[in-house]
Structure formats: structure tokens, C-alpha cells
């Protein structure tokens, strides 16, 4: 379907399992001009998503080129999150269109450099049709295992940290409304291990026991690096959970919050932004400053976050959240770098607090704000009755 203004529009993505949501996205993007679609190669999607595509790149090209709103589709020539960069420079479109979970600061920077106008679209189904996403379709009869975010206190689930001072780690279990990227702090490696035990969904009974099974399965005897228990706990235990560590890999006790008002309050004040996957050669343990003072600060911040959430005190929550992140980065300075700090700075006038998911170095930036921040991803906390 061509337009009369001769403007060029570019979109990029996986576009696997083509559905009505994709077509609605193409239709809206094509309203800006002639639409060019760059798709991720099969190898790029394996790298970023940790899975094979349902439809090969040849099949995806065939289907997308058959859509009347699309002028031309092609396989992006690069790799990684910015696999389209060379193609974008060659195409020189007037507009780059993304949806909410497709936005990233790197895309915005590239568009600014090339004088391309970046448009972020809301996910809106066409009239009379249900809302669709590939993730939702994949989880209907496919893997619906949760993800997790670490809210506060994490790193204390490692004995070489908690031996200096005991404390709590706080995790939130997330519904897989987004297929989060690998090496981005969302416990995808532990989730991939969970798939080997429960390929499609978690059993509903005894979530604490499920977490222990997953932790022991992932960390086989003789493992040189032990994944912290908070990953398995965050995946397997719904709602908001805190777990207490004292110089051991498995927590001594658990507490959880499941009331709807509190979980909805958290969802209203937390959002996320994708930065980039953590570099594979990043060594977070090369330089550390772990001692009683710093670990105690981490533990105290986690306590503050927990109490603030129970009271639904946004100001105190944000203060504790930021204290926890600062305690983490003081002990493990490689979690942040100049590039990460530059991205954080962009949100300091919009957010009350921020931290990186997981071990940092990149990945997802978690933001706490009074009202939702434009162009960020919302979260959906897994409730107690969910799979």
C-alpha cells in the first residue's frame, strides 16, 4: 500500500507468528509514508531471546512482503539489538516507528544522529479486534514461566556478601507480558533452566519448594559460580517476596505480600526501559568493595523499601530503592559505567529513583515514578493464583 507523500518509514522487529497486532502496527506506521520493514535474522533472535523462531526468516519475509501496508521487507544485515543500523543508514528514512517495548535510548540516539524522526506507538488493536502480542500468543499453549525483578537487597543472596551482615532480598515475580532479552538482568538463565523441568508452566502448589528445586537443579554439585537463590525465588514465588540470608546460599525465612491494593500500587509506580544486553566479558567480581559497612547499608535499604511498600509511601519507597542501588554499586562498581550513567541521567527529572535489573552492566533500567513515564514498559506482577 503506497502513499502519496513519498516519505520513507522504517520499522524493525522479530515479527514471528504474524498476527493482527503486527498488521495494526504496520497499518499505523504506513500512515506516515512508504513502509520498509527490517526483520531480525534467525541467528539474531536466538542471541537476544535465547530461543529459536517459530517461522524462519524466509517465511517471515514472505508473509510480511504480502501485507498490503508494506512496501518492502528485508532481513537486517547486522546482529544484536541494533542489527538494523547499517540498513537504516543506507535507507535514510524520514521516520523510525517503534512500539512501547521497542523503544530504547540507543535507537533515539541513532535517530538524532541521522536526523530521523522517532515515533513511539501505543499497542492499539484495530477496531473490533482483541489486543495481540507474540508473547501472549506464545504463552497460550507454550511457555508461560514468569520472570522476576529484584527490588532491593540483592547480592546479599551470596554468602560472600551476607557473611558480613545478614539481611533481606526483595523480589517481584512478573507475568511474561514481554519476552525479556537475554543477559539483561531478568534471570533469563534461571528461567531457561526452569524450562527443562517445567516446559510450559509452573505447578501451582508449594512455590517455596519449587524455588528450592529450581535452585538446586541450576546449581549442580561442583559448580564454580552459584546463581543466587533470589532468581529461583523470584520466578517461582508469586507477588512480592522477601527472603533472609545469613552466610548461606538458601534463605532462612520468607515473608510475602499478596494483597491486591499493594501489588496494584507497585505496578502503578514501576516501569522499565531496555538499555542493551550486558557484555559477555564483563567481570563484576574483578573489583569489589564488600565489607560490613557496605553490606549493612544494603540490608538497611532493603528494610526501608519493604516498610515503605507496606505503607504505600512512595517517597520512602523511592529513597530506599535508590539507597539499595547505591549500596550495590558501591560494592560492585562494574554494575555501572559511563554509558549506563548517561542513560540514567536522562530520567533524573522524570523518575524518583532508578536501578539496573540484576547484575547490571546494561540490561533493563527500572524506574520508580509518581506517574507513568512516557515510552517506558509497564510491569504485570504475578498474583498468587496464577500459573
N, C-alpha and C positions, 0 to 999 in steps of 0.2 A: 504494500500500500504506500504509494508515494505522496509527497506533499508538494505544495506549490512554492514554499519559501526557500527551497534549496539549502536549508540548514542541515548540518550533519549532527546526528545524535548517536552517542555510544553507550552501550551497557555491557556489563561483563558479569559472568557468574558460572555456576555449575550447570544449572537448568537440566538436572537429571529428573527422570519421571515427570515429563512435561504435563502441567495441569492448568486449570483455569486461572489460578493465581499468577502463573507466568504470563499467560495470554493477556490478562488485565494489566500487568506491568508493562508488557510490550506495547499495548494499545495506548496507555497513558504516556509512555516515553516517546512514542511515534507522533504524538500531538505536537512535539517540539520541532520535528523535522524528519528527514530520512534516517531510518533506524539501522544501525550497524551493531551486531551482537558478537562479542568475543566470548568464547566458552573456554573453560579450563580444560586442559588435556587430562586424559585418564591418569597419567603419572602425577600431575599437579594435585589432583583431588585426593589421590592416595596419600600424598605427602601432607596435605593440610587437614584432611578429615580422618585419616587413618583407616580408610575403607575403600573398597572398590566401588565404582559406579554401577548402577543397575543397567544403564544404557551406555554403550561405548561412545566415544567422541564422534565416530562416523554416524551412528544412529541419531545422536543428539543434533548434529549438524543437519542431517536430512530432515528431521522434524521441524527444527527452527526455521530453516530456509523455506519450508512450506507454509509458514504463518504469514498471512497477508500483510501484517503490520511491519514485517521485517524486510528491509531492502537487501541485506547481505549478512550472513553469519560465517564465522571462521574460528579456527582453533587458535587461541592466544599462543604466541611464539615463545614466551618466556616461561618461568616457573615461579612457584611461591605465591605469596599474597598479591604481588604486583606483576603477575605474569603477563599482563596486558600492556605494560609500559611502552615497549618498543612499538607495538601496534598503534597505541594511542598517539605516539609522536608522529608516526607516519600518516595516520588518518587525519589528524588535526581537526577533530570535530568542534562544533560550536558548543555542544552540551555533553556533559557526562552525567548520566542519571543513575542513581542508586536507590535502594530502599533503606529502611531504618537500620537493619542489621548488616547492610552492605557498606555503610559509611565507615571511613577510617581517616584519621588525620593525614596519613601518607597520601591518600587519594586527593584530599583537599590541597595539600602542598603541591602535588604534581599539577593539578588543575590551575593553581595560581601561577605556577612557573610557565605553563603553556598558554595562559590566558583563555582557559576553557571554563565555562560556567558550570558549576556543580549543582545539581538539583537532587534533593533527598525527598523521596515519595513515601507516603504512608501506605501500608498494606491495605488496600481497599478492594474488595471483590466487585465484579461487575454486577449490575442490577439483577436481583433475584437469585444470585449465586452465593453459596456459602464461602466463608473465608478459607483459603487453602494455603498450605506451605508444604514444601517437600518433607521437612522434618515431621510434620504431623502425619503425612501420608505414610512415611517410612515406619513410624511408630504404631500405625494401625496394622497389626499383624507382623510387625518387625520389632526391632529392639526399642523398648521404652525405658531403658535403665536411666536413672537420674544422673545429674551432675551434682557438684557442690561448689559453694564459695566459702572461703574461710573469712570470717568476720573479724576475729581478734584472737590474739594469744598464740597463733600458730608459729611453729618452730619449737614450742615447748613440748610437743609430742615426741621430740627426740631426746633420749636420755642424756646426751652430752650437753643439752641445754637445761633440762629440768633438774639435773643433779645440783645445780647452783641455787635453785629456788623452785619449789613446786608451784603449779598453777593450772588454770583452765584454758582450754582452747575452745573457741566458738565456731560452729559450722552451721550452714543452712543448706538443706537439700533442695535441689531445683528440678522442676519438670523440664524435660528436654524439648522446650518450645523452639530452641535454637540448637543447631548442630555445631557446638563449640569446637574451635580448631585445636589441633594437637599442639603440645608444648606451649600452652597459653595459660597455665595456672588453674585449669578447670578439672584436674585429677583425671584426665583422659586415659593415662596409662593404667590407673587402678580400675577405671570403668572398662577398659579393654580386657583386663584380667577378669572382671566380673562377668563379661560376656561368655567366657569359657565355662563358667559354672551355670549361669542363668542367661541363655542366649537372647531371650525375649523380654522378660520382666522379672522383677524381684518377687519372691514369695511374700505374702502379707504378714506371716506370723514371725514373732521374735526378731525384730530388726537388730537389736543389740547382738544377738547370736549370729545373724547373717553378717554383720560387720566384722565380727571376730573370725568367722570362716574365711571371708574375703581377705582380711589382713594376713592370715596365716597362709592362704593359698598364694598370694602375691609374693610374700617374703619366705621363700623356701629355705630350708636349713642350708647354711653355708653362704647365703647372700652377703656380699661385701657392703652394699648400700641398702639400708632398710627404709622402705617407704613409710612415712609417718602414718600412724593409725587414723589421724584425722581425715585422710582421704577415704578410707573404707567406711568410717563412721558417717561422714557427710553424705556419701552415696546411699548407704543402707538405712540410715535412721532419719525419718521424715521430720519436717518442721525445723525449729531452731533448737540445737542441742549444744550443751557444753560438757566437756569431758576433762577430768582432773588427772594430771600427770605428776609423778614424783620419782624421778630417776628410773623409769621403766618404760618399755615400749607400749604397753597396754594401759589405759587409764584405770584408776582405782574406783572411780564413781562417775555417774552420769546425772545430768538434770536436763529437762527439756521443756519447751514452751510450744503448745499446740493451739491455744485459743485463737479463734478466727480474727478477733479485733487486733491482736498484736501482730499476727502474720500479715494481715492486710496493711497495717501501718508500716511495717518494714518494706513491703512491696511498693508502697507509695513514695518511699524516700530513698530507694536504692536503684541505681541504674548503672549500665556498663558501656564501655567503649572498647572496641578492639584496636590494639596498637599493632603488634606484629609478633610472630612466634619467637620464643626465647632461642637465642643462638645455641646451636648444638654443642659448641665447645666452651660454653660459659661455665666456669667453675666457681660456684657460690661459696665453697669451703676453702678457697685458696687464701682468703684474707677474712678473718673473723675476730670479733671483739666480744667474746662471751664471758661474762663474769657475773657475780652475784648482783651487783648494782643494775646492770642492764637487763638481766632476766627478771629481777624483781619489778622493774619498770614495766616490762612486758606483761607480767602477771597482774599487776595492779590495773593496767589499762584494760585488760580483759574483764576484770571485775567491774570496772566503771561502765563498760559497754553493756554488760549483762543487766546491771541495775537500771541503766538508762532505758533499755528496751522494755523492761518490765513496767517502768513508769511511763513509757512512751514520751520520754523527754528528748526531743530532737537535738537541742543544743548540747546536752550532756552526752548523748549518743555520738554526735559528731566529734566532740572533744576527745572522748575515749577512743573512738575509731582511729583518729589521727595520731593519738599517742601510741597506740598499738603499732601502727605502721612505722612511726618514727623509731620505736624500740627495735622493731625488726631490722630496719635498715641501718641502725647503729651497730647491731651485732653482725649483720651480713651486708656490708656496703655494696657488694656487687649486684644486689637486687635492683639498684637504680644506677643510672648513668646520665650523662648529659642529654642524650636523646630522650630518655624517659622523663627527665625533669622538665624538658622543654614542652612535652605534651601535657604534663601535669599543670604547668603554668597557664595553659590555655583555659583551664577550668576553675582557676582560683577565684574568679569573680562570679562564678555561677554555682559552685558547689561549696558546701560547708566543710567537707572532708573528703579524703581520697586515699586509696591504697591500691597496690597491684595484687591481682589474684595469685595465690600460690607463692611460688618461689621468686617471682618477679623476673627482671631482665627484659621484660616486654609482656606480651600476652594481653590480658584484659585489665583495663583500669576500672575499678569500682568507685562509684561516686555516691556521696550522701548529699542530698539537697532538699530544700523545703518543698519545691515543686519540681515536676519532671523537667529535665534538661533536654532541649531540642536536639534531635538527631542522635539520641542515645537509646540503648536497648533496655527494656524493662525486664524484670525477672518474675517468675511464677514459682512460688515456694510450694514444695510438695506437701500436701496435707496428710494427716495420719492414715486416712482410709485409702490413699492412692497406692497403686502398684509400685 
